[in-house]
Amino acid sequence: MAIYPYLGIVTAAAVEGEVVYVSAVVMASLGRLDPLAVLLSGSIGGWVGDQFWFYAARGSLRSWLNRFDRIARRRRAIQQRMQRHATKLILAVRFLPGLRIAIPLACAYSGISAAHFSGLSFISALGWASAIMFVIGWLGPTSLSALGIQAWWAPIIPAVIVVLFFRWLSKAGPPGEPPVE
């Protein structure tokens, strides 16, 4: 088994997120990549991406954020809110593409322990990768075959839907609010 495609999946999942991982899942469902290696590569890559921002914010970035009066004045409120909701937010981080940087930064700024963040972040990454693999590799083709579609390209349809959903989710906001960039 060549390791390079899986290293690419790890890197892409750490930097970008869904598009490359979804493509890798399609390739796994077509038998061109090992499904377990794709799942682990996507999970590790997603986890590494979250860790980067968390650990970057634990160092000098924390004191740099305190230079901004608005953030420094709200520090106690931010810390209390994050302490209260950290577990839920960390578990949801991989499923919230518009907040994948903000949640790790807020956790680090609020003093969430590294073990707490890293452990839950890995669970989130594994859940994210598993959910995408389940939808594209099993649910999508099974549903399409029930409709009589059994072509080689059947996994591509749920893959496109997953990518479009995550893109929409990262840009969706309340009416009248500009999209997140």
Protein Blocks (a to p, Z undefined) as FASTA:
>chain_A
ZZklmmmmmmmmmmnommmmmmmmmmmmnopacfklmmmmmmmmmmmmmmmmmmmmmmmm
mmmmmmpmklmmmmmmmmmmmmmmmmmmmmmmmmmmklmmmmmmmmmmnopafklmmmmm
mmmmmmmmmmmmmmmmmmmmmmmmmnopacfklmmmmmmmmmmmmmmmmmgccehiacdZ
Z
